[in-house]
Amino acid sequence: MGNTSAERREGAGFHTLIERRQSERTPVIVRVEYSTVDSFFSDFTRDINEGGTFIETETPLSLDSEISLQFHLPGSEVPVRVTGRVVWTREHGNGEGPPGMGIEFDHLDSEARTRINQLVRHLRAAP
């Protein structure tokens, strides 16, 4: 799922690479631990789909930063481990929502993809 384009779009407090999301994300809040080559972080997701997630954080990483993520889906003891990269960021106070960063997953294995899809279907079916 690599993005070969480096085109960037910027607005008031919002920075992004070309939007390529193919399916709508579903709201879900879970703790996510993520790391770069030299730093470790722990924050919360706000939404998820098989292609990526939004991590709410006051200090989003730079666009195109590569990260390793680990999180537990609700009702699962087995963590999802995946790599990804920052494809957009939102700064604090821009009025569009909480600050954070959009992550596009790379190399999501079929088991994790199935688990995420099952969660998304379940949450969308809930009243």
C-alpha positions in Angstrom: 0.0 0.0 0.0 2.9 2.3 -0.5 2.3 5.8 -1.8 4.7 6.7 -4.5 3.5 10.3 -4.7 5.1 13.0 -2.4 2.4 15.6 -3.3 1.4 17.4 -0.1 -1.7 19.4 0.6 -1.7 21.9 3.4 -4.4 24.0 5.0 -4.9 25.8 8.3 -3.4 23.3 10.8 -3.8 20.4 8.5 -1.1 18.7 6.4 -1.6 15.6 4.2 -0.3 13.5 1.4 -2.9 12.7 -1.3 -6.0 11.2 0.3 -6.3 7.6 -0.8 -8.7 6.1 1.8 -10.9 3.5 0.1 -13.3 2.7 3.0 -14.7 4.8 5.7 -13.2 4.5 9.1 -15.2 3.3 12.1 -15.0 5.1 15.5 -13.1 3.0 18.1 -10.9 4.1 20.9 -8.1 1.7 21.9 -4.7 2.3 23.4 -2.0 2.1 20.7 1.7 1.8 21.4 3.9 3.0 18.5 7.5 3.6 17.9 9.9 5.2 15.4 13.5 4.3 15.0 14.4 6.3 18.1 11.2 7.0 20.1 8.4 5.1 21.8 4.8 6.6 22.3 1.5 5.5 23.8 -1.8 7.3 22.8 -5.3 6.3 21.7 -6.9 5.6 18.3 -10.1 7.5 17.4 -11.1 5.3 14.4 -9.9 2.4 12.3 -10.4 0.4 9.1 -8.3 -2.2 7.3 -6.3 0.5 5.7 -5.3 2.6 8.7 -6.2 4.5 11.8 -6.2 7.9 13.4 -4.1 8.4 16.5 -5.1 11.3 18.7 -1.9 13.1 19.9 -0.8 16.6 20.8 2.5 15.9 19.1 1.9 14.2 15.6 4.9 12.9 13.9 6.2 14.3 10.6 4.5 13.3 7.3 5.9 10.1 5.9 7.3 9.0 9.3 7.5 5.2 9.4 6.2 3.7 12.6 5.6 0.3 14.2 2.2 -0.1 16.0 0.7 -2.5 18.5 -2.8 -2.4 19.8 -5.5 -4.7 21.2 -8.9 -4.8 19.4 -11.9 -4.9 21.8 -12.6 -8.4 22.9 -9.2 -9.8 21.8 -6.2 -10.9 23.9 -3.9 -11.1 20.8 -2.4 -7.7 19.9 -2.4 -6.4 16.3 1.2 -5.6 15.2 1.7 -3.7 12.0 3.9 -1.1 10.4 2.6 2.1 8.9 3.4 5.6 8.0 2.0 9.1 8.7 -0.1 10.3 5.7 -1.8 13.3 7.3 -1.6 15.4 10.5 -4.0 17.8 12.2 -2.7 20.4 14.7 -4.4 21.4 17.9 -7.1 24.1 17.7 -7.9 24.0 14.0 -11.6 23.4 14.6 -11.7 20.2 12.5 -11.3 17.8 15.4 -8.8 16.6 17.9 -5.1 16.9 17.0 -3.4 13.8 15.7 -2.2 11.9 12.7 -3.7 9.6 10.1 -1.7 6.3 9.7 -1.8 4.1 6.6 -1.0 0.5 7.4 1.7 -1.4 5.5 1.9 -5.1 5.4 -1.2 -5.9 7.4 -1.4 -9.7 7.6 -4.6 -11.5 6.6 -5.4 -12.5 10.2 -5.2 -8.9 11.5 -7.1 -7.6 8.4 -9.9 -10.1 9.1 -10.0 -9.2 12.8 -10.2 -5.5 12.0 -12.9 -6.1 9.4 -15.0 -8.1 11.8 -14.8 -5.4 14.4 -15.7 -2.7 11.9 -18.7 -4.8 10.7 -19.8 -5.4 14.3 -19.6 -1.7 15.2 -21.4 -0.5 12.1 -24.2 -3.0 12.7 -24.7 -1.8 16.3 -27.7 0.5 16.9 
